[in-house]
Every structure is written in structure tokens, then in C-alpha cells.
Amino acid sequence: MRLAFFGSSGDMALLPLEAVAERHEVVAVVRADGRRAGWRRTPGAIARALGLLRRDPLGAWAHRRGVPCLSASGRDDPRVLARLSRLQPELFLVSAFRFILGRQLMALPRRGALNLHASLLPRHRGPVPWFWVYHCDDRETGVTVHWMTDRVDAGDIVGQAAAALERGLSVDRLGERCARQGAGLLAAAVASVEAGTAERRVQDESHATPAPRVAPGSSMVDFSTWGAERVWHFLTGLYPRYREPLSDDAGRAIRYGGVRGFELTPEGRRPVGRVTADARGLALHCRDGLVWLDAGTAG
């Protein structure tokens, strides 16, 4: 089957691409390009020529196999639309792609489009599901392949793969696991589409939750209800991609440099959500204990 693959530079795109390419013809790889035309492209091109920037893994994969690698600047990039119209892929595959596909693009493949999403839909629909997996204290997560529609991550489910989320597991390790799970799941989904047996399980809207982007510097921990173990799991899992804004008793900002562990105490300590320092290090006070932090740069 002739496929067009839309993805980013990480394993969540590369491993699924490699898996489906073992048995199907990938006629194009499409990457999201946030740069504008003209002079804004020049610094990146020069840096790549000088070896100062890492080349994109999807681009390298496409180059090795002689597959066209296209850069999309939006939902219905006219250059991508024209090229894919000529290549005539039967099915679109999308994983960790920056843009929602526009209507003109979605109308091209006669078999439709499948999206690989890094959560157990309908839970955590949106661009940053892993952040919300940790924030919502999920004990299980995984990946979902679903049919794409004009609603974000809301199409009928083709398949899912789930696994327990270990406490304190780093988000990078979770990403590696989801990439491996997703590669096998997407390959199986494409095979089922080709065989005409692909599932269409309607998502339960009553269980849908959003996964929007979080603005840098946003305070996300609810110290009034979260215990020390949950705070530790959230902070250590997402560090250093996310740092909770913290302060000491005097209101001075504390920028921590790592998360060491947690300690439960018989009685909650105060002030909750504040950081104090002693001979053992930085202690973040929670309602039922402490989370120990490594010192970082203040500010």
C-alpha cells in the first residue's frame, strides 16, 4: 500500500515510520516546518551546512531511501498538497505532527488517514498528552491509533496498547516505550486497513479530557490536595522539561536542579508549597511530607 507519513524528529515518529516501511511503500515523508520563507530560512541552512545543527532523522531516513521529504508550513501547505496529489498515496499516517491536517489534504488519500496518539484516548486529547498523564496522576497509559477527523484526536479508534506507568518514571523513558508500542500498533493498523478489517470503535465522549499546551512558568501543582509522593512523581517524571515555579518563605524564587526523592512525615509541615534549606538540601514542603530537591540556579 502507498503511504504518506507525517511526523516530527523524535522516536515517536521515526520508529513507527520504520515499522510500516518494512511492508509498505512510503511515497513521501512530511515534516512540520515552523520557519517562514525568505531570509528566515538562511541561518538554519547555513548552520546545517557547517554541521552546527543535527539533521532531522526523518529527513535522513527519507534521503537514504530516495523518498521525497516535504516541509509543511501549515494545515494545507499548497506545495505539499500539489506534490502529494501527484504521488497519490492511498493512506496518510500521522504521528507527533505539529499541525492538524487541513480539509484539502485529508481529501487526498482514498483510504483515509490514521493518527498515532501518545495516550489512551479519549483521555488526554491534544498536543502534550504526556504532561497531563503525569499531572492527572494516571497509573496506566499507552498509545492509540485512530481514524483522523476534523476534531482533534476524536476519531474512531482502530487499536490501543496500554501499560502501567511506574512511579517516578522519566517522561523520556515513557516516550521511548510509547514509540516502541506505537510502532507495532501502527504497523498492525495499516495491515488491517489493507485487509479491510480495520476497527472503528467510537470514543466515549464522557471520558474525554483535554491535553493543551502549558505556558512556560505556569504553576501546576495543587499543594493543598497533592501528597508528597504525587508531587515527587510529577516533578521527577517531567524534569527537566518542566520545572514547577517554587519559592522560599521570603517569596524568593527557587530554581531547582533535580529531584532526589520524597519523605512522608507523621504530620504535614508548613508552609505547604514552600522550599526551605538545611544540611540535607532543599526541602519542598507538602501536606504530608517533603520532596527533596537538588539546588539549582535561583531566579
Buried (B, 14 or more C-beta within 10 A) or exposed (E): BBBBBBBBBBBBBBBBBBBBBEEBEBBBBBBBBEEEEEEEEEEEEEEBEEEEEEEBBBBBBBEEEEBBBBBBBBBBBEEBBEBBEEBEBBBBBBBBBBBBBBEBBBEBBEBBBBBBBBBBBBBBBBBBBBBBBBBBEBEEBBBBBBBBBEEBBBBBBBBBBEBEBEEBBBBBEBBBBBBBBBBBBBBBBBBBBBEEEBBEEEBEEEEBBEBEEEEEEEEBBEBEEBBBBBBBBBBBBBBEEBBBEBBBEEEEEBEBEBBBEBBEEEEBBEEBBBBBEEEEBBBBBBBBBBBBBEEBEEE
